[in-house]
Amino acid sequence: MKKLKIIFICICASTMANCFGQSVSGKVIYKIQLVGYGTDSKDPEFNKLNEATVEIANKQTCTLQFNSTQSSSVLDKYLISDAENNGLRKMARTMAFIVTNESDYFFDKYTNTAIKREDNGKLIKKAHDKLQWEISSESKIIDNYLCYKATYFMKFINRLGVNTSIPITAWFAPSLPYAYGPKYFNGLPGLILELVDRETTFYATSIEIFTDKELAIDFPKGKTISAEVYEKGLKTQVGM
């Protein structure tokens, strides 16, 4: 019965989104928390880098903006001061971006395409992957919103060549019927207010919904390359 109730709520959320999506926009700021990163390292030099990476990562935020057809998820990078301008801190800032965010993500729902912006500024154009979420009856209150738990199993081949998967956990609010979230985690019948992606957790700390205007999503301008070309270049660099 509880599962049927969730399905009904999700259907209502989707209906509301279709009815009001033309005039609704939003902006969400997520606080980032990186926990447990690099704890298995026994090299003192790597320990220093890992500690700096965690410190910088936990000073970052991620800003999600969306309208009826597009969204952007951008990491608000921690700026290194002149006093911190050294090799270790620069490397740690780069690692903090990669570990927590991977890349800024710009999504166009009508064309089902996305642009990923890497930390080095490269723009990669790809088809947006529709994620297969498993919605459960587990719920909790986040910032006065009733949220339900959803899990996506990210499949990949590990270093040993074995097919495996990692669970990504999202808590979404059906009363905010907008199918967006941080990074590329979209497609749920409600706005994602909390996301656990391996060692990184995104917490929504500010939610603004605009019913009287549509935010313009600023896609990055410049030359783009396809995901296939980019991945081929990476394999060439590592000699695969």
C-alpha positions, 0 to 999 in steps of 0.5 A, a space after each residue: 500500500 505504501 509503495 502504491 502511495 509513492 507511485 501515486 505521488 510520483 504520477 501527480 508530481 509528473 503531471 504537475 511538472 507537465 502542467 507548470 513546467 513552461 513557466 517554472 524555473 529554479 536555483 538550488 545550492 548544494 553544500 558538498 561534504 567529502 568523507 573518507 577520501 584517501 584514508 587507505 593511503 600509506 604514503 605520507 606525501 599522498 596523505 598531505 595531498 589527500 588532506 588538502 583535497 578534502 579540506 578544499 572539497 568541503 569548502 565548495 558548493 554546487 549550483 543547480 539552475 533549471 528551467 522547463 527545458 534546460 539545466 546546469 550543474 556547476 561547481 563553485 570552485 574554492 579560490 586559492 589565495 596568494 598565500 596558498 598559491 603553491 603546487 600542493 594546493 593547486 593540485 588539491 584544488 584540481 583533485 577536489 573538482 574531479 573527485 566531487 564533481 567530475 565535470 560541470 554538466 549542461 543538459 538540454 531536455 528537448 535534444 537529450 544532449 549534454 555538454 560536460 565542461 572539464 576542469 581544464 576547460 575542455 567541452 565534451 558533447 554527449 547524449 544524455 544517459 537516462 538513468 534507471 532509478 529504483 524508488 523505495 518507500 523509505 522517506 525522511 524530511 529534508 528542510 520541511 520537504 517529504 523526500 523519498 529514497 531512490 537508488 541508481 546502480 552505476 555500472 562500470 568495469 574495474 581495474 581488474 576487468 570485472 563488471 561491477 556497480 556502485 550505488 548512488 543514493 538520492 533523496 527527492 521531493 515529489 512536492 517539488 516536481 522538477 526532474 533535476 539534481 546535482 551533476 548529471 543525476 536527473 530523471 526522478 519525479 521530484 527535485 533531488 535535495 540530497 545525493 550520496 555519490 560514493 564519498 561525496 554528499 550534496 546537501 541542498 542548503 538553498 532552494 529558490 523556485 520562480 513561477 513568474 520568470 524562466 531562468 536562462 541557462 548559460 551553456 558554455 561557448 567554444 569548440 566541443 568534441 564528442 565523448 567518443 573522441 575525448 575517451 579515445 584521446 584518454 586511452 591514447 595518453 595512458 597507452 591502452 
